Amino acid sequence: MTVRRVVPVLRSEQADESREFYGLLGFEEVMNHGWITTLAAPSAPAAQISFMTADRTAPVTPDLSVEVDDVDAVHALVRDSGAEIVHPLQDEEWGVRRFFVRDPGGRVVNVLSHR
């Protein structure tokens, strides 16, 4: 299994203000679905940060996203470990396959692969 990137997900009702602030640090918008906005560093595209009001397709809002090369394999490993799956493995309309799992500290991790 290969980790492609890790993206912190910050809850924010001020996406425009957050985009402006992180723009001062060199980030540019690369995705905006209204309820989630992702910014990336042009010089290092995997360096990203997301702002989310609330996840519109899941029961909880994740604390971070981990993109992997094979989400189905990771899902099987996590499920077999006994970790709490808080959102089932599924395909999303915006081109990702994902699930959410709770880490030992209680944080919710969005594990995904692009299709």
N, C-alpha and C positions, 0 to 999 in steps of 0.2 A: 504494500500500500504506500502511496506517495501523497504527502500533503502538498498542495499547490499554493495555498495561502491561508492566512488567519486574519479575520476582519473583526475588530470590535464593533458591537452594535450598541449605540447609545440611544436611550429613549430621549426624545426631544419633540416638543411641540413647536419649536422655533427652527425649522429646517432652513429657512432663508438666512436667518442670522448665523446659524452654524456654518452654512456653506460659505458665507462671507468671511467669517472668522478663520476657518481652516483654509480659505483661499489666500489669506495673508501668509500662511505657512507653506504655500505652494501647491495645495491640493486643487484639483479640478473635478467637476461633476462628470461621472461616467454612467450613472444610472439614476433615474427618477421615476418612481411609480406613484408618486403622490404621498403614499404612506411610508415609503422607504426611499432614501436618497443615499447614494454611495459616491464618495469622492476618492480619487486616486492621485498619487504623485506621478506626473508625466515622466519623470526620469526613472521611476521605479514602479511600474504599473501594478505590481502585486502589493505595494504599500497602500492600503486602503482603510477607510473608516466609513461606517454607515450610521445614519440617523433614522430612527423609526418612531412614528407616533404609537403604533401598535401593529402587530402582525395581523394582516387582514385575512389570512388563510389558515391560521393556527390558533389554538386556544391560549397560548402564552407567547410572550415576546422573548426571543432569545437574547442572551447576553453577548454571544459572539458566534461567528460563523467560521467553520473550518471546511475549506474546499479540498476534496480528496479525488484521486483518480478513479476509484471504484466504490461508490457509495453503497452498493448492494453487499459487497464483501465486508465493509466496515459495519454495516447494520447487523449482519450475521454475527460478527465478533462481539459487538456491544450487547446484542440481545442475549447471546450465549453466556456473557459474563454476569448477567443478572441485573445490569444497570437499568434504571427506570427510563423507558421510552415514553416521552410525553407528547409526541406527535408522530403518527405512523409514517413509514416510508411511502412516499407518493411523488408523482410527477406534478409539477406546477406549470401553469399556463405560460410563464415567462421563460421556460426553457431549462429549468433545473429539476433534478430528482433529489429529494431531501427527506430527512427525519430529524426530530429533536430528541436529545437525551439529556438527563440531569447528571451533572458531575458530582463527585463526593461532597463538594462544598455547597451544593444547591443551585449552582449556576446552570442555565439552560444553554446547551450547545446545538446550534443548527449545523448539521453535517450534510454536505451537498456535493453533487457533481453536476456539471453542465452536460446537457444532452446534445 
